[in-house]
Amino acid sequence: MATQTFRTENQGYWRDRNKNGFPNHSRVYFVYEASYNANSNTVPLSHLIYIGEAGDVGGRTASHEKCTDWLKYVQKDNELCFSTACVQSQDRIRVEAAYIYKHKSPVNTEYKYVFPFDQTTVISTG
């Protein structure tokens, strides 16, 4: 493996009830606590809960084994919110690991304190 830079673009945010609208591409996804503001039709994010990767994010998050753990970080009247970033399938695990290592999201365990890849830079936009 060699030093590598990846560029990702956030593809928007989906409330838990709308996550069936996820694009069907190879992605890294982010799970947040958020509060929906009906007046402004916005979803302010409170904090990052989990980072994952999947070829089908909608399918993966619909029956994720850690969903119960995610909900432990959501206060009353708040909800889960998801975002995704398109990543080539061969790079998903490395990019996911870089995000987890950097952000130390509470429900993640793997890659939180050990990064088993060569130097990796992820430039996120969107």
C-alpha positions as CSV (number, residue, x, y, z in Angstrom):
1,M,0.0,0.0,0.0
2,A,1.1,3.5,-0.6
3,T,0.3,7.0,0.6
4,Q,-3.0,8.0,-0.9
5,T,-5.4,10.9,-1.1
6,F,-9.2,10.4,-1.6
7,R,-11.8,13.1,-2.4
8,T,-15.3,12.5,-1.2
9,E,-18.4,14.6,-1.6
10,N,-21.3,14.5,0.9
11,Q,-24.4,13.6,-1.0
12,G,-26.9,15.2,1.3
13,Y,-28.8,14.2,4.4
14,W,-31.6,11.8,4.9
15,R,-33.9,11.6,8.0
16,D,-34.4,8.0,9.2
17,R,-37.9,7.9,7.8
18,N,-36.5,8.9,4.3
19,K,-33.4,6.7,4.2
20,N,-35.1,4.5,1.5
21,G,-34.1,7.3,-0.9
22,F,-30.3,6.6,-0.5
23,P,-28.5,6.5,-3.9
24,N,-27.6,2.9,-4.8
25,H,-23.8,3.3,-5.2
26,S,-20.7,2.3,-3.3
27,R,-20.6,4.6,-0.3
28,V,-19.3,5.5,3.1
29,Y,-22.2,6.5,5.3
30,F,-22.5,8.6,8.5
31,V,-25.1,8.3,11.2
32,Y,-26.0,11.4,13.3
33,E,-28.3,12.5,16.0
34,A,-30.4,15.3,14.6
35,S,-33.5,17.4,15.3
36,Y,-36.0,18.1,12.5
37,N,-37.1,21.8,12.3
38,A,-40.4,21.8,10.4
39,N,-40.5,25.6,10.2
40,S,-37.3,25.8,8.2
41,N,-37.4,22.3,6.8
42,T,-33.9,21.7,8.1
43,V,-32.2,19.0,10.1
44,P,-29.5,20.4,12.4
45,L,-27.0,17.7,13.3
46,S,-26.2,17.2,17.0
47,H,-23.3,14.8,16.8
48,L,-21.8,11.9,14.8
49,I,-22.8,8.4,16.1
50,Y,-21.4,5.9,13.6
51,I,-19.5,5.6,10.3
52,G,-19.9,2.6,8.0
53,E,-19.5,1.5,4.4
54,A,-21.7,-0.5,2.0
55,G,-22.4,-1.2,-1.6
56,D,-26.1,-0.7,-0.8
57,V,-26.4,1.8,2.1
58,G,-30.2,1.7,2.2
59,G,-30.2,-2.1,2.6
60,R,-27.4,-2.0,5.1
61,T,-28.9,0.6,7.4
62,A,-32.4,-0.8,7.2
63,S,-31.3,-3.9,9.1
64,H,-28.0,-2.9,10.7
65,E,-27.1,-4.9,13.8
66,K,-26.0,-1.7,15.7
67,C,-29.2,0.2,15.1
68,T,-30.2,-0.3,18.7
69,D,-26.8,1.1,19.8
70,W,-27.3,4.1,17.5
71,L,-30.6,4.9,19.2
72,K,-29.0,5.0,22.6
73,Y,-27.3,8.3,21.5
74,V,-30.6,9.9,20.3
75,Q,-32.3,12.2,22.9
76,K,-36.1,12.4,23.1
77,D,-37.7,14.4,20.2
78,N,-34.5,13.9,18.1
79,E,-34.0,11.3,15.4
80,L,-31.3,9.5,13.4
81,C,-30.1,11.3,10.3
82,F,-27.8,9.8,7.6
83,S,-25.4,11.2,5.0
84,T,-23.3,9.4,2.4
85,A,-20.2,10.0,0.4
86,C,-19.5,8.2,-2.9
87,V,-16.3,6.1,-2.7
88,Q,-15.0,3.5,-5.2
89,S,-15.8,0.0,-3.9
90,Q,-12.1,-1.0,-3.6
91,D,-11.4,2.1,-1.4
92,R,-14.4,2.0,0.9
93,I,-12.8,0.2,3.8
94,R,-9.7,2.4,3.8
95,V,-11.8,5.6,3.6
96,E,-14.2,4.4,6.3
97,A,-11.3,3.5,8.5
98,A,-9.7,7.0,8.0
99,Y,-13.0,8.7,9.0
100,I,-13.4,6.4,12.1
101,Y,-9.8,6.9,13.2
102,K,-10.2,10.7,12.8
103,H,-13.6,11.2,14.4
104,K,-13.8,8.4,16.9
105,S,-17.5,8.0,16.5
106,P,-18.9,6.4,19.7
107,V,-20.5,3.2,18.3
108,N,-17.6,2.3,16.1
109,T,-15.0,-0.1,17.6
110,E,-12.8,-1.2,14.7
111,Y,-10.3,1.4,13.4
112,K,-11.1,3.8,16.3
113,Y,-7.6,3.6,17.8
114,V,-5.6,1.7,15.2
115,F,-5.2,2.6,11.6
116,P,-3.8,-0.3,9.6
117,F,-3.2,1.5,6.3
118,D,-0.5,3.7,4.9
119,Q,-0.8,7.4,5.2
120,T,-4.3,8.4,4.0
121,T,-5.8,11.8,3.4
122,V,-9.5,12.3,2.8
123,I,-10.7,15.6,1.5
124,S,-14.4,15.9,2.1
125,T,-16.7,18.5,0.5
126,G,-20.4,19.0,0.2
